[in-house]
């Protein structure tokens, strides 16, 4: 089964973010490179958050009540 585009985007962004963090933690980047990496990291974090929000919305369960279809949030307990 092919992976969804948003799942791939999330995983790719998360992997790239982890690599940026690792590079920055090594402390070998110049100030300019560090700032560019930080800026890219902020964008990647935003992309990941958006993908997670979309996934959360999709996890809502469609339930039929009194003959009407209603959406209820997923109960993870």
Secondary structure, 3 states (H helix, E strand, C coil): CCCCHHHHHHHHHHHHHHHHHHHHHHCCCCHHHHHHHHHHHHHHHHHHHHHHHHHHHHCCEEEEECCEEEEECCCCC
